[in-house]
Amino acid sequence: MFTLIMKSASVVVLLLALLFPPSAGYLIGLQFAVCLGACIVFSQALQSRKAAWALSFAAVAILFNPVLPVVLSRNYSVVLDCLSLGLFGGSLPFLKSPLQLSIASITDRTPGSESL
């Protein structure tokens, strides 16, 4: 559920970046949100054993890294935003978390069992 929220938040932030020209403070927030979302989707892709998705989101995380930012012209940053938006949008239906099975409780009494 958390991964779905982060993917959706990254899509919204990237859409806002395409609609409004980013200022200095907004750019740092954009980079942080997209980098965090890309790192989470990267780990999800690794768990699902989808190497192409993992490499794509590793590249997005590196390009949107707020600690060591990659400085691009406005034209290239718009293209990068569009590509990243497509990746996050594509990952919503195609990259889903595997189901986690619940573990049976050891304190739960199974019907018909007797105590020692």
N, C-alpha and C positions, 0 to 999 in steps of 0.2 A: 504494500500500500504506500509506503514511504517513497519507493522508487517511482511509482506512478505520479505522486504529488510533485516530486522533484522534476520529472520529465515535463509535466504540465507547466510548472513554474518556469522552467527554462524556455519553453515555447512562448509563453507570455512575455517574458523579458526580451527574447529575441525579436518578437513582433513589435514591441515598444521601441527597440533600438532601430528597427527599420522605419518606423513611422516618425520618430522624433530624433533630431540630431543630438547625439550624446554630448553632455558637458563633462568636465573633468571628474566631478563627484559621481555622476551617474555612470560614467565609464568604469570606474572601479567596482561599483555595485554590480554592473552588468558582467564584468569579468569574473567576479567572485561567484555569482549565482550560476553562470554557465559552466565555469570550471568545476564547481561542486557537483552540479547535475551530471556533467560528463564523467567525473570520477565515480559517481554512484552507478551510472549506467555501464561504465567500463567494468566494474566489479560484477554487475549482473551478467554481462556478456561473458565474462570469464567463467562464472558459475554455470552458465548455460552451454559453455564450450563453443561459442560462436566467435571465431578468431577475427573475421572481417569486421564485425561490429566492435569488438574490443579494440582493434587497431584504429578504427575510425574515431572512436570516442577518446582514445589516448591522444590522438592528434588534436582533437578539439580542446581537450584539457590543457595541452601544452600551449596551444595558440591563445587561449583565453586565460592563461595563468596570470593572476594579479600580482604575484611576487616578482616575476621577471617578465613583464609584458612585452609582447611582440608588437612593435609600432608599424602600422600599415597606413597607407593613404586611405582617404574616405571611400574611394571606388573599390579598393580591395577589401576594406572592412565590410562594405555592403555585400559583396560577393561571399565573403566568409560567413557573415550573418545568415544569408540565404541558405548556404550549404549546411550550416549547423542547424538551422531551423528545419530543413528537410530531414536531416539525420534524426533529430529528436522526434519530429512528427512521424517518421517511419518506424522509429523504435517503439512507439506506443502500441501499434497492433502486432508487430512482428517479433518483438523481443519481450517475452513475458517471463516472470520468475517461475521456477519450477515449484510444484506443489510440495509443501512440507508436511510430512505425516506426523501426526501427534504420537507421543509416547504414552503407553499405558502406565497408569499410576501404580506404584507398588503397594499403596495403601488401599486401593480400590479392591474390594472383595469380589472375586468372581463367583457367580452363582454355582452352588454345588461343591465348593471347596470347603475343606475343614481346617480348623486351626491345628497347629502342632501342639 
